[in-house]
Amino acid sequence: MTDLHAGRAELRRLALATMFPGFLGAATPPAWLRRLAAEGLGGVVLFGRNVDPSRGDAGVAELTAALREANPDLLVGIDEEGGDVTRLDVAAGSTLPGNAALGALDDPEASERVAAEIAARLRACGVHLNFAPVADVDSNPQNPVIGARSFGFDPDLVSRHVAAFVAGQQAQGVAATAKHFPGHGGTSEDSHLTVPSIHDSLEVIHQRDLPPFRAAVKADVKIVMTAHIRFPAIDGERPATLSGPVITGLLREELGYDGLVMTDGMDMHAISRTVGHPEGAVLALLAGVDALCVGGDTVGPETLEAMASALVEAVESGRLPEQRLAEAAGRVASLRRWLAGVTPVPVAAGAATGAARRAVTTAGDLRLEAPPLVLQLEDEPSMAAGPIPWGVAEHLAARVPGTVVVRLTEAGPDLAGVLAEHPDRRVVVGVRGVRRRPWQVGLVAAARELRPDLVVVDHDVNPVADVLGEHHVLTYGAARVTAEAAADILASHSGVSEPGSAT
């Protein structure tokens, strides 16, 4: 009985070492998390809900220090992609240009410097793992969750920027994550909500989706994150996260990757509402995954205990080889050793702001003879990004006194009425998501009929030419830093801006 108990205790320790849960709270880790951390939990994942806007990075550093009081070896991960997806800057928008802006700039050295800058910031906050860069190719304009998170639609361009981002980040001692293997860019659905399928041939997948992951492996990326997507050409039964042919066959054997493989969030509906958390954990490890990201805001100790028990029972029943569980926990430990051995080099601040300003492009006549009327067409946030402030409106208003800002939705207010109230103002229209929001396309067309000289500021990628028109600004993503750059450009064409009024 003693030997059996010792065996179960060791299996439980190994199972916990594969888990990376999220949690609620921005000041003090919950008691259940401290308890599991002390038992050997692999790590945790921070979200925007864990960042106190009044404390900023200092608050995050205090939180991670409190986590390590429970277990000095606990790893801390975060999604700090820049652009549309940020956790540290969730209250105000990202200070980093997103991948789409860096891809539009197409300066790999700039991408490397931006990655180093964010990694230095994360390390100062006590964060070890960044779930970036997105290595997906933006191959489907209707994709609801990738878009501006991708470096672009050309696999070669995406590959060189993925490699640069990995190098810059890891030189600072923060593990990079290439996601979402083997590619999420071709979907028209969101795996947060369903189980998307990509029905392209194996040849297309090899030519379009895999090159950036090959580049990441060559750059010695420390983590590859899986996609909860079915690829019938590889495995018609299961999403990539749970697929041996995808993880062991394609990633491990064909691409030669021997680092840590982590799941996308197990709370996403593609897993949690199909096989469920416990069975998903077993299937993922059987497929070749090493670490289980369990990030939902409803996740608590019950879910983690169920997953740990499922893994232990799978080993005891012979379904999951004990060696596979030990290998997975061993890769987490190996990553921890690598992190401890990196000595970061000093990083000069400012690369992110400079890259953002260089990426923003303009066309036509942008002159503002008087304070403008800014119409911001509201766009629902993606599940990956969450509700984060975006848009040029407030930043332009801060720079050009007297600017009027009106936010429009599909339901109103009435466009003609708004324009009639401000007959002498030039109109600036801020848009995001016109590819997926036909009402925005129609509204811009209607506004242009009434005000032919309007200026469009597009905060997305794959712009629609009919929407852009003759006078426009392209920011390639919805980061605060690129919105500020757009506001600076428009204000510089105005005789009414206040110098130094940038926010």
C-alpha angles and dihedrals in degrees: 000000000000092000091048091050091050089049093052091047091054092046090051090051091051092047093051090049089065095055129096110178131181121226144189123259138065100210113035128022111240118257093247091056093049089050094051091043090056088051092057108276109178097228148302136251122227122214135182089273088066094057119087106209091208091057101035119179092349090060091049090051090052091049094051090047089054090050091053091051086071092047123359089204095056111126120220122209134184142177102241100153097148122229113047096000119061135142102180092052098035093128097055109013132265125310087204128079111242127240094268091058092047091048091050089051089047096198107135091192089058090050090051092050092047090051091049091050094053092043091054089052092048093049090052087053091053095253118142105180129046117194091220154143107053103222095188119122113233094234101144118059089200094057106130098199111031113041109109090018088074125079089231150290098287113087093211093052092047090048096055093047093046089053092047093048092049092050095048095047098044093048084068093054096256115124114237124219124211108207150227104008127234090009138295099191098092097059128104092197135064119242088210085073108025144356106275121202129210108206098188121127123264088250092057092047090052094048100039111025109027104054094078091050091048087052091050092051090049089051088055096247109192099213135033116193120209130230122234089224133118118235105190091189088065105024121357095190110054141029115257093260090063098034123107092192090056101040104030099024104038105023102032103031105027100034093034096229116163101168132098118308114202129186124238110246110315088207091067111111093246087073110014095051097040116040094357131227101291097045090039090057092053095045092047093054091045088054092054103267118143107190131041118213109206103177110152120127090234094055116113140156094293092063093047093046090051091050093047092049091049091053093047092048091047090056093045091050092049094244094113116038112237088225090060092053091047091048091053093049089045092057090053089052091047091054089051090054092049092052091052091054100054120100108199121222120226114275124210113224122231103058092109095052093045093049091048093053093047092050097055111094132195141197137187131004112335099172117141109199090181137009106299135228107244117203112194113195106212118232126194112245121246119249089247095054102034123198106330126157113257141163142073096259104090093037093053090047089054091053101039112046114220095031112148118217123200121179115211131197130182087268096053162191099248110266097210091050093050092050092047090056090058106037097157101047125096110238124236115189120199114202138177127175101019089150089066101028111067091179089065091054090051094046094051090049091050092048092050091052089059097035109026093181096058119138120226120209107196115199095185139067133251089042120210108239094213089055096046096052124175099312116049150131123218117204099174096223141007102269116141090234093058092044088053090049090053090048091051091052093050093044091051088060090054130084092208103060121119114232113238094017093122115127 
